[in-house]
Amino acid sequence: MFCKSCGKEINDQAVVCPYCGVQTGVVQQIPQQPTYGAQQNYAAPQQNPYVNQYPQTEPDETNVGIVVLSVLFPIVGIILGAVNISNGKKKSGKAYLTAGIIAVAVEVVIGIILGIVIASNPDLRIAWSLI
């Protein structure tokens, strides 16, 4: 290409004319390299234009196996529910947490019913004491 100011032939990728010093209009932006040393800037890091700025996220899907596990072992559902909700996966987190809480409630009710049945029947008390 030719310089717009002096008319001499210059490199196509030149930013400044080497003969007259006028800017050619071709501007290349070079990413700034971080400095390591006493003058380190701890502000927000420069974003690299070559890196995807929108990271891929995992879909918020509920795993049926974990829901079943949450019913069998409610503490697992409660813990996984809390972890998923805190990580932004509210749909699956609510499902696991709900399954765990419902399982605890059902197990408590079943325990109360079995306790009443065993306590009210003398034959079952004897059999239960032998176990």
N, C-alpha and C positions, 0 to 999 in steps of 0.2 A: 504494500500500500504506500501511498505518498502522504507526506506531512501536509496538513492543511495550511500551515503557516509559511514554511520555507519551500515546500514543493519537492523536497528531496525524497528519494525512495528509502523507506525504513521497513523494518521487520513487521509482519502482520500482527504479532502479539506484543509489540512495544506499547508501553503505557505513556511514555514520554519520548519525544523526538530527541535522538542523541545529538543532533546538530544545533537545534535552536532552543530545546528545553520545553516546548509547548506540549501540553497534555493532548494525546491523540484521541481521546474519547473512549478508548477501550480500557475499561476498569476491571481488574481482576481482584476479587476479594479473597484474601488469604486468611484462613481461620487462625485466630490468635492462639499461640501455644501457651500453656500455663507456665508460670515461673515458679521455680522451686528455690527457696532460700529465705532470707530475712524479710523480703518484701512480699511475702505470700499474701494474696488477697483472699480472705475467707468469705467473700460475698458469694452470691449464687454463681455456680459454674457456667461458663459459656456453653451454649448449646451447639453441638456439632451439627452442621447442616447435612452431613452425610448419614446421620443416624436417624432411624424412624422415630419421630416425635410422638407417635401414638402407639404405645406398646400393646401387644396382643394380650387380651385378658381371657381367662378361662370362663366358659359359660356357667351361669348359676343354675345348675341342674341338680335335682334331688336324686340321690342314689337309693333305690329301693332296698338294696342289701343293708345299707346303713340304717334305714328306718326300721327294718326287721331287727337288726342288732340293737337298736335303741329300745325296742320293745322288750327284748330278752334281757338286756343289761341297761337299765335306765340311766345309769351314771355316764355311760358312753354317749348316749343321745344328748344328755344335758351338756356335757363338755364339748362335743362336736358342734352342737347348736350355738353355744356361746362363742366358740372360736370362729365359726363361719360368719356369724353376725358381725363380730368385730373386724373381720376381713372384708366386709362389704357384700358378702353373699347372703342377703337377707332371706331370699326365698328358701334355699336349702337349710339355712340355719334355723328358721322358724319351724320347718318340718321336723328336723331332728330334735329340737328342743321340745316341741309339742308332743312328739312320740315318747320322749323320755319322761315328761311330766305326767302324761296320761298313764304310762306304764307304772309309775310310782303310785299313782292314785288307785289303779286297779289292784295292784299287789297289796296295798294297805287294806283295801276293802275285803279282798279274799282272805287275808290274814285275820281280820276281825271276825269274819263269818266262820272260818275254820276254828278259831279260838272259842267262839260261842258254842259251836256244835260239839267240839271236843269237851268243853267244860260242862255242858248240860247232859251228856250221855256217859254214865258211869263205865260202861263196857269200853267205850272209846278212850276214856281216861286211862284205864288199865293198859289197853293196847298201846297207847301213845307213850306211856311211861316205860314200857318194855323196849321201845325202839331206841 
